[in-house]
Amino acid sequence: MQMQCPTGVVFRGCSDTVPISFSASAKDTCNPALNVTLSCVPPSGEAPHSSTFYGHPIACAGALKTLERLAAPETRAHVERVGTMFAEGLHAVAAKFSAIGEVRAAGLMAAIELVRDRASREPAPELTAQTVGALMQGGVLAWPGGIHDNVICFTPPLTITEEQVTFAVGAVERALQIS
């Protein structure tokens, strides 16, 4: 019988510069080694201190502030507003360049698929590599993805400003012009 374990890292780097992460799981559905480890946690919930990396107070304070910020209603409204602006900007660029086969966006996470032509949807990994390089030289962090290495992925921070999104969209357009 295969055991199902819903354990997974929920956050990583959620305290800015001090590393912290955590996992969440149902105790009775995970592997026996984890159950033994969990049984050693005192009733207070404090982690056993066998390492300097467990629950450092500075990391915990940073993580709590991050969670407060993420839960704030204005954060969601900002992400929805700026994410829509980002998607609309990428769609406007796609209207100018037939090499963009598709624009994908969810919140602030976005991607553009580069193709040799829209009719065949043949992947254009070389153009993708050139465009990612031009974006990085232009001050925009992006990376190639997709099973054919022809998708440019964007995951800006949730705190990105409208001005920065405008800059990023302009950089995509400039990068495609020179690639």
ROLUM-395927 format. One line per 8 residues: their letters; for each residue x, y, z of C-alpha. Coordinates in pm, 1 decimal. Layout:
BEGIN
a> X Y Z  ... .
! end
This chain:
BEGIN
mqmqcptg> 0.0 0.0 0.0  139.1 338.0 -100.5  113.6 607.7 165.0  -16.8 946.7 63.4  164.2 1234.5 224.2  35.3 1589.3 181.0  355.6 1733.1 329.2  497.8 2015.3 123.5 .
vvfrgcsd> 691.0 2333.2 165.1  435.0 2607.1 196.6  665.1 2909.4 197.4  1032.1 2955.6 130.4  1221.0 3272.7 193.0  915.6 3424.6 356.1  1118.6 3642.7 589.5  1310.7 3837.6 326.3 .
tvpisfsa> 1682.3 3785.7 393.2  1678.8 3532.8 677.6  1596.2 3180.0 557.8  1283.8 3015.2 694.4  1032.5 2764.8 564.4  776.1 2531.3 705.4  576.5 2228.4 607.0  221.7 2129.3 683.6 .
sakdtcnp> 82.0 1778.7 691.7  -163.2 1545.9 853.7  44.4 1355.3 1110.0  -115.7 1016.3 1054.8  -77.5 1016.6 675.1  294.8 1083.5 647.4  601.0 869.2 658.8  698.1 698.7 985.3 .
alnvtlsc> 1022.7 895.5 1021.2  832.2 1222.0 1016.4  581.0 1086.6 1268.8  869.3 1001.5 1504.6  1013.6 1349.2 1459.6  675.5 1511.0 1522.3  625.9 1302.4 1836.3  937.9 1469.0 1983.9 .
vppsgeap> 786.8 1816.8 1961.4  687.8 1930.5 2311.1  323.5 2028.1 2380.6  419.9 2395.2 2355.4  488.4 2343.0 1984.5  844.0 2470.1 2021.5  1085.9 2296.4 1787.0  1354.1 2071.1 1933.8 .
hsstfygh> 1673.5 2276.6 1923.2  1920.8 2046.0 1757.8  2012.9 2306.8 1498.8  2063.1 2680.4 1483.4  1827.4 2690.6 1181.5  1509.0 2605.5 1375.9  1279.2 2898.2 1441.7  1535.9 3176.9 1466.1 .
piacagal> 1353.0 3471.0 1628.2  1453.9 3716.8 1354.2  1340.1 3477.4 1081.7  1011.1 3417.0 1263.6  948.5 3790.2 1306.4  1013.1 3846.7 935.6  787.4 3557.2 838.7  505.5 3686.9 1060.5 .
ktlerlaa> 528.2 4032.8 901.7  527.0 3873.1 556.7  214.9 3672.4 640.8  45.5 3985.1 780.7  123.6 4170.6 457.9  -1.0 3884.2 240.4  -326.0 3861.8 436.2  -396.8 4235.5 415.6 .
petrahve> -690.4 4322.2 186.6  -493.4 4596.3 15.7  -230.2 4342.1 -93.9  -484.9 4134.3 -284.6  -636.4 4447.1 -441.7  -288.9 4566.2 -545.3  -200.1 4229.3 -699.8  -529.7 4216.3 -890.3 .
rvgtmfae> -491.2 4573.3 -1019.4  -123.9 4552.4 -1114.1  -157.9 4194.3 -1241.2  -434.8 4304.2 -1478.3  -218.0 4593.3 -1591.9  72.7 4354.0 -1656.2  -144.2 4108.7 -1853.0  -299.0 4387.3 -2061.2 .
glhavaak> 46.8 4527.3 -2135.3  175.6 4187.3 -2248.6  -135.1 4138.0 -2466.5  -68.8 4478.5 -2627.1  288.7 4372.0 -2704.6  159.5 4041.2 -2845.0  -62.2 4234.4 -3085.7  253.9 4392.2 -3231.9 .
fsaigevr> 469.5 4078.5 -3258.8  361.7 3762.8 -3440.5  637.8 3577.2 -3256.3  420.6 3582.0 -2942.1  195.2 3281.1 -2972.9  20.1 3321.2 -2640.0  15.4 3536.1 -2328.2  -65.2 3362.5 -1998.9 .
aaglmaai> -127.5 3541.9 -1673.3  -262.9 3472.0 -1326.0  -224.9 3754.6 -1077.9  128.9 3883.6 -1119.1  262.2 3556.4 -1254.7  279.6 3582.4 -1632.6  439.0 3419.4 -1934.5  466.7 3471.7 -2306.1 .
elvrdras> 510.8 3182.8 -2547.0  740.8 3257.3 -2840.5  676.7 3080.3 -3171.3  817.0 3090.0 -3522.7  468.4 3179.4 -3647.8  124.5 3182.3 -3491.3  -32.2 2949.6 -3747.6  197.2 2652.2 -3685.0 .
repapelt> 276.4 2742.3 -3321.8  623.2 2596.7 -3380.5  834.7 2677.4 -3071.9  1110.6 2938.3 -3103.2  1362.9 2850.5 -2828.8  1646.2 3049.1 -2989.2  1435.3 3364.6 -2995.5  1336.0 3295.1 -2636.4 .
aqtvgalm> 1700.7 3271.4 -2525.4  1789.4 3593.1 -2708.1  1488.8 3775.0 -2565.1  1557.3 3659.1 -2208.2  1915.8 3782.3 -2246.3  1797.4 4118.2 -2377.8  1547.3 4145.9 -2091.2  1818.2 4081.2 -1834.1 .
qggvlawp> 2044.6 4339.1 -1996.6  1749.2 4576.9 -1991.7  1695.2 4529.5 -1617.6  1408.4 4277.6 -1614.4  1444.0 3937.0 -1452.2  1277.1 3658.0 -1646.9  1363.9 3300.2 -1726.9  1295.7 3055.9 -2007.9 .
ggihdnvi> 1054.2 2775.0 -1942.7  810.9 2539.8 -2109.2  877.8 2193.3 -2241.2  1027.1 2342.1 -2558.8  1219.0 2622.6 -2382.3  1008.9 2878.9 -2568.0  818.5 3040.6 -2283.2  940.5 3350.7 -2101.3 .
cftpplti> 824.6 3341.6 -1739.4  777.1 3643.4 -1513.3  717.4 3626.5 -1137.5  763.4 3978.1 -1002.3  731.4 4047.4 -631.1  383.4 4121.2 -502.2  507.6 4469.3 -411.8  592.3 4566.6 -771.1 .
teeqvtfa> 470.5 4914.8 -858.9  269.0 5025.2 -1160.4  574.0 5215.9 -1283.7  785.3 4901.0 -1264.6  522.5 4701.8 -1456.7  517.4 4971.4 -1725.6  897.1 4949.7 -1742.7  886.7 4567.5 -1768.4 .
vgaveral> 628.2 4570.5 -2048.1  835.2 4829.2 -2236.9  1144.5 4614.6 -2186.1  964.0 4312.9 -2334.7  876.1 4517.6 -2641.2  1232.0 4650.1 -2677.3  1379.9 4303.7 -2628.6  1160.7 4155.6 -2901.6 .
qis> 1258.1 4436.3 -3139.2  1628.5 4361.0 -3104.5  1602.5 3981.0 -3085.5 .
! end
